[in-house]
Every structure is written in C-alpha cells, then in structure tokens.
C-alpha cells in the first residue's frame, strides 16, 4: 500500500479547507478547542471535512485541478456542496486577515484554468 504524502498543492488546498471549516465551526458552533469534541470540530463540521477530503483525494483532474468553484465537474453531493459554499462564503473574506498566506495561495489557485478531462 502506497503511503506517500499528497503533492504540496493538494496538501495546501486540504489545509485551506480545514482552516476555513475550523473558522466557520468556531464562529457558528463554538466548538473549536473544546476537549470533548474530537479534532475541535462539531460532528457536522467534522463530517463535512471528512467528506471534502475524500472528494479532494478522488478529483479526476489530479494535480491539474482548479479550485472547486471554477471546476466543470462537481464531485460533491448537492447538500454537501451547499454546506461547503456556506463555509466558503463566511470564511473566505476572513481568511485574508487570519491566514493571509493561505488566502493568497487560494486566490492564485483560483486563476487556474480547468483542464480538459
């Protein structure tokens, strides 16, 4: 079984996603940092992060993937897609202040064109 780390860009995208979900959960559910909550996320946000990680790992574009907002193939179930959109709408503008390097990298990734499938 291959246990290599994901490529840097995909690892950064996963980290950005986890950070945004963490910010959303902290401000909407107040659970980040509570010792009785696994990983510092509520169950709903932890499930969303697990789902998003699994979708990221199975992206048909691989290393050439654009950001999900610009992608022509939607891997997420409609309900999960709406949850991720809500997280992005909330956390996106706040990322510039709290995590400027991740935000800048995400904005740069957003300039990528979707490759043909």
N, C-alpha and C positions, 0 to 999 in steps of 0.2 A: 504494500500500500504506500502511495506517494504522500509524504507529509511535508512537502515543501511549502514555504510561505507564499502567499499570493504576491503577484507583482506589486511594486511600490504604489503605482497609481490606484489600483483597485483596493489596496490596503488603506490608502489615504481616503478614498471615497467611502469605504466602510467606516473609518474613523469619523469622518464628517457626518455621516448618517447617524452614528451612535451618539455623537455630540449633540446633534440637533434634537434627537428624540429625548436625550437626557435633559436638555434645556426645557423642552416642552413639558415633560413629565414633572420636572421640578416646579415649574411655574403654574401648571394646571392641576397637578395631583399632589404636590407637596411631599413626594416620597423619596427623592434623591438624598442619599446619606443616612436614611433610616436603617438601623442594623437588622431589623426584622424583615426587610424587603430585599430579596436576592438581587444582587447587581445594582441596587439603588434605584430600580425602576418598579413601577406598579406592574401588576400582571398583564394588563392590556398593552402597556408600552413595551414590556419585555417580549411579549408575543409578536408585536409589530416589528421589533428589531430583529428577532429570530427569523421572521418571515422575509424581511428585507434582505438580510444576509444570505438566506438561501436563494433568493431571486438573483442577487448580485453574483453569486457563485455560478449560476446557471445561465448567465447572459449569453445569448447567441453571438454577440459581437466580440466577446472576449476582451482583449486588451484595447481594441479599437473602439470600445463602446463610448457613446456620447453620454451626457447626463440623461437621466431618465425623462426629464421634462421635454427634451428635444428628440427623444427616440421615436422611431416609427413603429416599433414592436412593443406592445405593452404586456409585460410579463406578470404584472400584479392583477389579482382579482379586483373587481371594481370597488368592493368595500374597503379593501386594504389600500388601494390607490387613493381613495378619498381621505383615509386616515393619514397617509404619507403627505398628501397635499396640505392638509390642515397643519401638520407639523412643520412643513417647509414654509408655509405662509407665515406662521408665527415665528419660527426660529431664524429664518433666512435674514431678515433685517437686523436681528440682534447679534448675528454671527460676526458682523463687521466690528462691533465693539468688543465682544467677549472673546472671539477667536479669529482675529484678522487674517492670519496666515492661512488657516483652513478656508476662510471665506474667499480669499483671493484665489487660492488654488481651485476652488469650486467654480468661481466665475470664469477662470481661464478654461477649465474643462468644458464649460458651457458653450465655448466658442467652437468646439469640435464639430465637424460635420458628421452626420450619420453615414457610416459606410454602407455600400450596397450589401445585401445579405446573400 
